């Protein structure tokens, strides 16, 4: 057995080992490919679900926002109508009171005059009582 035989044996063993390693690597890579493909499919399904949820939430927010805006507009219109009604009522009351103001002023003047006269007579009667004592 010469050195050539060991050389041929080492080349054959090395070739066999390289073939086994390549087959093992191919099996590992194929298994990894299948797992990655399944994972990518699940990620795509998840992304589609997330996109659908985001679209649903966005539509809900838009419709809710529109409902809120409609409600605010309705409330503003109601407040305007009520304030206009109050202003109209106040104006009507003022218009109806204006003719009565001179009469009320005369009545108040007479009332104050009577009070003033009463004070004068009360003071005189109180002074007379103080002198008698």
Secondary structure as the mmCIF struct_conf table of DSSP 4:
data_model
#
loop_
_struct_conf.conf_type_id
_struct_conf.id
_struct_conf.beg_label_comp_id
_struct_conf.beg_label_asym_id
_struct_conf.beg_label_seq_id
_struct_conf.end_label_comp_id
_struct_conf.end_label_asym_id
_struct_conf.end_label_seq_id
HELX_RH_AL_P HELX_RH_AL_P1 UNK A 3 UNK A 132
#
